[in-house]
Amino acid sequence: MRRINASLSVVVLGLIVAACGGSGAAEGTIEITGEDYSFAGVPELVAPGAELTFTNASGVEFHEMVVLKVADGEERTLDELLALPEEESDALVEFQGVLVALPEEDGVDPEGGGTSIEVTEPGRYAVLCFIPQGADPAVVEEAMAGGGEGPPDLGDGTPHALLGMAGEFEVEG
């Protein structure tokens, strides 16, 4: 009888965990850190409604976290998508938001000043940094302070995403 009760308890516990969101998906606020040249803290699975924040841990480089939703059914790897011509890759992703951060600072939305990006739709997502290697943080800081019109000239170095600063996750459906 004790064996049956113990087995029943294990089954009930499993049902409770499943009902309470025991899927292993990251929830709430997810803190992603940019390093030279990678992202840390990107989970494999994210719950809908999670908020992504960004911190630049580099002491030298300016970084951004661009969040894109990859088109449903698209199976090419992130490296393959990055190798496509811009017009072609742009048709396969949907912009979700961007947070930019000077060295050793937290990320902010350069347009509205927000500090997080919410992901709500199920599917595959990418986080990327397109800042060119060697971009001068002082030029960026001046542009963010309102000095100059339009985006700053960051040079023509290799985009950080092509140096490994790219990651992906799935928002559970």
C-alpha positions as CSV (number, residue, x, y, z in Angstrom):
1,M,0.0,0.0,0.0
2,R,2.8,2.4,0.8
3,R,4.4,1.7,-2.6
4,I,1.1,2.7,-4.3
5,N,0.8,5.9,-2.3
6,A,4.4,6.8,-3.0
7,S,3.9,6.2,-6.7
8,L,0.7,8.2,-6.7
9,S,2.5,11.0,-4.9
10,V,5.2,11.1,-7.6
11,V,2.5,11.3,-10.3
12,V,0.6,14.0,-8.5
13,L,3.8,16.0,-7.9
14,G,4.6,15.7,-11.6
15,L,1.2,17.0,-12.6
16,I,1.5,20.0,-10.2
17,V,4.9,20.9,-11.6
18,A,3.6,20.7,-15.1
19,A,0.5,22.8,-14.2
20,C,2.7,25.5,-12.6
21,G,4.8,26.0,-15.6
22,G,7.5,23.5,-15.0
23,S,8.6,23.6,-18.6
24,G,12.0,25.0,-17.8
25,A,11.3,28.2,-19.8
26,A,12.9,31.3,-18.4
27,E,10.3,33.8,-17.1
28,G,10.1,37.3,-15.8
29,T,13.2,39.5,-16.4
30,I,16.0,37.8,-18.2
31,E,19.4,39.6,-17.8
32,I,21.6,39.2,-20.9
33,T,25.2,40.4,-20.8
34,G,27.3,41.5,-23.7
35,E,31.0,40.7,-23.7
36,D,33.7,41.0,-26.3
37,Y,32.3,39.1,-28.5
38,S,29.5,37.1,-27.1
39,F,26.3,37.2,-25.2
40,A,26.0,35.5,-21.8
41,G,22.7,34.6,-20.1
42,V,20.7,33.8,-23.2
43,P,18.4,30.9,-22.2
44,E,17.4,28.2,-24.7
45,L,13.7,28.5,-23.9
46,V,11.7,31.6,-22.8
47,A,8.2,32.0,-21.6
48,P,5.9,34.4,-23.5
49,G,5.9,37.8,-21.9
50,A,9.5,37.7,-20.6
51,E,11.4,40.9,-20.5
52,L,15.0,41.0,-21.8
53,T,17.5,43.4,-20.3
54,F,21.0,44.1,-21.4
55,T,24.3,45.0,-19.7
56,N,27.6,45.7,-21.5
57,A,30.4,44.0,-19.5
58,S,33.1,45.2,-21.9
59,G,35.5,47.8,-20.6
60,V,36.3,48.9,-24.1
61,E,33.7,48.2,-26.8
62,F,30.3,49.7,-27.3
63,H,27.6,46.9,-27.8
64,E,24.0,46.6,-28.6
65,M,21.4,43.8,-28.3
66,V,19.2,43.6,-31.3
67,V,16.3,41.2,-30.9
68,L,14.8,39.7,-34.0
69,K,12.0,37.1,-34.5
70,V,13.0,34.6,-37.2
71,A,10.2,33.8,-39.7
72,D,8.2,30.7,-38.8
73,G,9.4,27.7,-40.6
74,E,12.9,29.1,-41.3
75,E,15.4,26.4,-40.6
76,R,18.7,27.8,-41.6
77,T,21.3,28.3,-38.9
78,L,21.9,31.8,-37.5
79,D,25.3,31.7,-39.3
80,E,23.6,30.9,-42.6
81,L,21.1,33.8,-42.1
82,L,24.0,36.2,-41.3
83,A,25.8,35.2,-44.5
84,L,22.8,36.1,-46.7
85,P,22.6,39.5,-48.5
86,E,20.9,42.1,-46.3
87,E,17.7,42.4,-48.4
88,E,17.2,38.6,-48.2
89,S,17.9,38.2,-44.5
90,D,15.7,41.3,-43.7
91,A,12.7,39.5,-45.3
92,L,13.3,36.5,-42.9
93,V,13.2,38.4,-39.6
94,E,11.0,40.8,-37.7
95,F,12.6,43.5,-35.6
96,Q,11.5,43.3,-31.9
97,G,13.8,46.0,-30.4
98,V,17.3,47.2,-29.6
99,L,19.1,48.1,-26.4
100,V,22.5,49.9,-26.7
101,A,25.1,50.3,-24.0
102,L,28.4,52.0,-23.6
103,P,31.2,50.1,-21.9
104,E,30.3,48.9,-18.4
105,E,26.7,50.3,-18.6
106,D,23.2,49.0,-18.8
107,G,21.4,49.0,-22.1
108,V,18.7,51.5,-23.1
109,D,16.4,51.9,-26.1
110,P,18.0,54.8,-28.1
111,E,14.6,55.8,-29.4
112,G,12.4,55.7,-26.3
113,G,14.7,55.2,-23.4
114,G,13.2,51.9,-22.2
115,T,15.4,49.3,-20.6
116,S,13.9,46.1,-21.7
117,I,12.4,44.2,-24.7
118,E,9.4,42.1,-24.2
119,V,9.0,38.9,-26.3
120,T,5.4,37.7,-26.6
121,E,5.0,35.6,-29.7
122,P,6.0,31.9,-29.8
123,G,8.8,31.1,-32.2
124,R,12.5,31.4,-32.8
125,Y,14.4,34.6,-31.9
126,A,17.9,35.9,-32.4
127,V,20.0,38.4,-30.3
128,L,22.8,40.1,-32.3
129,C,25.2,42.9,-32.0
130,F,25.8,44.7,-35.4
131,I,28.2,47.3,-34.0
132,P,31.5,47.3,-36.0
133,Q,34.6,46.2,-34.3
134,G,36.6,49.2,-33.1
135,A,33.7,51.7,-33.0
136,D,34.6,54.6,-30.8
137,P,32.4,54.7,-27.7
138,A,33.0,58.5,-27.4
139,V,31.3,59.0,-30.9
140,V,28.4,56.9,-29.7
141,E,28.1,58.8,-26.4
142,E,28.0,62.1,-28.2
143,A,25.3,60.9,-30.6
144,M,23.2,59.5,-27.7
145,A,23.5,62.9,-26.0
146,G,21.9,64.6,-29.0
147,G,25.1,65.8,-30.7
148,G,24.7,65.3,-34.5
149,E,21.9,64.3,-36.7
150,G,21.1,60.7,-37.5
151,P,23.1,57.6,-36.5
152,P,26.8,58.2,-35.8
153,D,29.5,56.9,-38.2
154,L,30.9,53.9,-36.4
155,G,33.4,52.9,-39.0
156,D,33.5,49.8,-41.2
157,G,35.0,47.2,-38.9
158,T,33.6,43.7,-38.8
159,P,30.2,43.5,-37.2
160,H,30.4,41.9,-33.7
161,A,27.7,39.4,-34.8
162,L,30.2,38.0,-37.3
163,L,32.8,37.7,-34.5
164,G,30.5,35.5,-32.4
165,M,28.2,38.0,-30.7
166,A,25.1,36.2,-31.7
167,G,22.7,33.9,-29.9
168,E,19.2,32.5,-30.2
169,F,16.3,31.3,-28.1
170,E,12.8,29.9,-28.5
171,V,9.7,31.5,-27.0
172,E,7.5,28.5,-26.1
173,G,4.1,28.3,-27.8
